[in-house]
């Protein structure tokens, strides 16, 4: 069974690996382009807790597998820094916490506002803020993980662009060449909707959006990876003495070949960090990238058209690092079924 996967980012690479692990009769062919992608720029935050119970189970299953496999930890460059997820006062984390405790016993605990202020370097927090602290969380390097996955000898990697795909699972290449497959999965991230449009196929619910973070010199001690659900502020330790910090971007439908840093967003990110931690924060560099978003959000296999063996595997909405291990296994099983 030959399955073409268009896109050699973290989604395409892990899907190819899962297909090989599920059946040696499958021959994944991964077509990669030459452009830089979101996997190379991702902050790689990896945790189990999500405020939505379904998304939480997916993330927790992936983190549990990562922690149980020395090979995956090495491939991904996993760094267990701990993680903190800040919730507004009206949130009820009981359901997701039960999921985390089932899959990663003893990893997560809830702190109230005063407990957060004692344990972490926040200058102030809104009244009623809750925090879910995870011991067994941190970040990975998606670029390293995808490179390791693509080294599997059973995966064919073709470094050539794809011009179009057909409902009959044909891949059209430069020079007029056409390659036939049993199925095609478009996992090209921000380029997915463009490729589908060129192919005359629908891209319902898919949009591109800029993502951006700024690496800063900052003495923020006692804090690992973190996310504030109320503001979208997030970060993680980077090199010694530096932190990767970000706020949500609002540039939609961007051209992935022409993304430039949003200077105003970078300025707001640094100012927000100074206010949040009450310590000097100095920008070093800003990384602007992009991702493919889907409504509803979530990285999963989706059919492009009824009856056609053509699918998309994208729409992770910037959070693929923490879900890719679980979602790639599910997607591979669905393809083989």
N, C-alpha and C positions, 0 to 999 in steps of 0.2 A: 504494500500500500504506500503510494507516494503522496505526501502532503507538502504543499508549498506554503512556506511561512514568509510573508513579505514584511521585513523589518527585523533587524538584528539587535534591537534594544533588549532591555531586561525582560519584557513580556515575550517577545518572539523567541529569545534564547532559552528561557525556562520552559516555554511550551514545547519546543523541540526536544529538550532534555527529558521532559515528562513523557512525551510520546515514545522515546527510545526506552525509557525505564518500564513503560507499561507493556510494550510489545516489540520484540526484535524484528518482527515482520514489517514494521513501519519504517519508511525511509523519509525522514524530514529533510527538506531542501530549504535552507534559509537564504533568502535574497536580501543582501544589505546594500545600502547606498554608501556614499562617501561623506555625507554631511554629519556634523556633530549632532548628537541627540540628547534628549532629556536624561537618559541613563548616565551619561558622562558628567552631568551637572547636578544630579540629585543630591540632596542632603542626606537621604537614606535613613530617616528616622524610623525606628522599628520598635513597636510596643504592642501590647496585647489589648489594652483598654480602648474602647470606642464607646461613645454615648449611645449608639444604636446597637442593640443586642446582636443582630445578624452580622453587622460589620465587625463587631467585637469578636464573635466566634471565628470568623475568617482570619482576623489578625492574630488571635491567640493561637489558633492551630498552626499558623506559619511560624510564630515565634517559638512555640514548643518544639516543632521539628528542627528549627535552626539550633536551638540549645542542645538538642539530643544528638546532633551530628557534628563530629569534629571536622569532617570533610567540608560540610557546608559553612561552618564557622570560618574555616581557613579560606575557602573560596571567596566568601563575602567580606573578609576582613572585619568580622563582627567585633564591636567594642561595647562591652556591657558597662555603660555609665549610669544606668538607672534612668527612669523617666518620670516626669510629673505632668499630669493632665489637670488643668484648672477648669472648674465648672461653675456656672452661675448659681445663685442661691436657690433657685427653684428646681434645680436638677435632682433627679433621683437615680443614683448610680447603682442601685441594688441589683437589678437584673444583669447588666454587663459584668458587675463584680463577681456574681455567681459563676458566670462563664469563665472569667479569668481564673478564679479559684479552682474550678474543675480541671482546667488544662495546665495551669501553672500554680500549684498549691503554695500558698504562703508568699506569693510574689507581690500582691497588691494590698494596699491599706488606704483608708480614707482619713484625711486630715481636715480639721476645720480651719477657719481663718487664723486663729491664734496659733494653732499647731504649725501651719504653713509659715507664719512669720518667725517662729522660733527655729524652724528647721532649714529654711531657705532664705536667700538674700534679697527678698522683695522689700522695697521701701514701704509700700502700702498696698493693700488689696481691698476691693469693695466689700462692704458688709455682707456676710453670708456666703462668701466664696468657699467652695469645697475643692479639695485637691485629691486626686488618686495618684499615689506614689507607687511605682513599680520597681522592685529591685532588679528583676531579670528583663531589662529592656536596654536600649541604647541606639546604636546606628550601625548600618552596613555601608559598603561601597558597592552600589549597584553595577558600576562599570566593571569591577573586578569579578563579580558574580557572573555577569553575562559572558565575559571573556572565558571564564573557566567552563561554563556550560557548553559553549560553542567548540571547545576542544574535544568533545566526545567524538570518537572516531566514526560513529555511526551517523553523524550529522554532516550533511554536505552544505558547505557555506559558499555561496556564489556572490562575489563582490561586484554586482552589476545592478544598475537601476532597473526597475520594472516600469514599463510605460502604461500598461493597462492589464486588467483581468477580465475574463468573460464568465458568464453564468455557467459555462461548461467546465470550469476549473482550469482554463488555459491561462498561461502567463505570457504576455507579450513583451519582448525584450528589444533593445536597440538593434538596428540592422535587419528588422523584419523577422527575427527568430521568434518562434512560438513553442512553449513547453507545456505539455499536458500533464495533469495530475489528477488524483482521485478527489482531492479537496484543496481549497486555497483558503488560508487564513491571513487576513490583512491585519498585521500588528505593527503598523508603521507610525503609531503615536500621532503626532500633530500633522503628519502627511496623509493620514488615513482618508479623511474626507476628500482631499484633493485627488487622490488616486481613484477613489470610487467615482467621483464626478467625471474624471477623464474616461472612465470605463462605462459611463452611462448607468451606473448603479446607485441606489439610494444610500444616503448617509444619515438616516434619521437619528436625531438626538445627539449628534457628534458636533462639537465645536472646539476650536483651539483657544487657548488662553495663555498669556504670559505668566511665568512664575519667576520669582527673583528673590535673592537673598544677598546680604552683605556680610563679608567676613570682617570682623572688627577686632582690634586690640582692646581687650577688656579683662579686668581682674574680677571675674564672677566666680566666686568659690562656692563649693558645696552644691552645685547644680549641674545635673546632666542634661539629657534631652528634655525639652518641655514644649507644651502647647497650651495656649490660653483659648478656650473655646469662645469666650465672649468677644475677644478682639481679633482672633486669628494670629496673634503674635506667637512665634515659635523660634526654637533655636537648639543648638547643641554645641558641646565643646569641639573645637577644631584643633589646630596645632597648639602647642603649649602657649598659654597666655592669650589665646584668641578664641572667639566664639563666632559661629555662624548664626546670623539672626535675620529674621524675615517677617514681613507682614503680607497679607494677601494683595495681589495685584488686581487691577480692574481693567486691563487691556484684553479685550476679547477679539476673536477672529483675526489673530495676528498671523503674519506670514512667517513660518518657521525658518525661512531662509534669510530673513531680514529683521530679526529681533534685536533691539538695542536696549541698553539699560535705561530704566526710568529714574532719572536723577531725583525727582521730587519724592518718589517712593523710598529711595535709598535714604534721603534726608529724614523723612518721617520715621523710618525704621530706627535710625541712630538716635533720634530725639526720643522716641518711645522707650528705647532701651535705657537711656540715661534717666528718664523719669521713673521707670520701673525699678531699676536697681540702685539709683542714687550714687552711681560711680562713674568715673570717666570711661567713655566708649568712643573709640576713634576708628573710623572706617579705613580699611586697607584696600579692599577690592569688592566690586559688585559683580555678581554673576547673574546674567539674564538668560533665561531659557524658556521653555514652553511645554505644554502637555495637551493631550486630547481629553476633553471633558465630555461626559455623557449625562443626560437627564432621563432617568435617575442615575446618580453617580454610582460608580463601581466598575472594577476591572472584571469583565466576564466575557465569555464567548457568546456572540450574538449572530444569528443568521442575517445575511444581507437581503435575500429575497426568498420567498417560499419556494421550496423544491429545488433550489440551486445549492450545490456544494461549495458555497462561498460564505465566509464568515468574517467577522471582525473580532479582534481580541485587544481591546483598548478601552478608554473611558475611565481609567483609574483616578482621574481628577487630582493628580499630584501626589497620590498616596500609595502608589504601586509597590514601593519598597517593603511596606509592612504586610502586604497581602499577597504578593506574587507567589510565594511557595504554595499556599493553599489554593489560590485561584488557578494556577497553571495545572495543578493536578486535576482539579475539577474539569477544566476545559479539555484536557487530554482525554479524560474518560468520556466526556460527551462526544468528542470527535470519533472515538473508536466505537462508540455505541451506535 
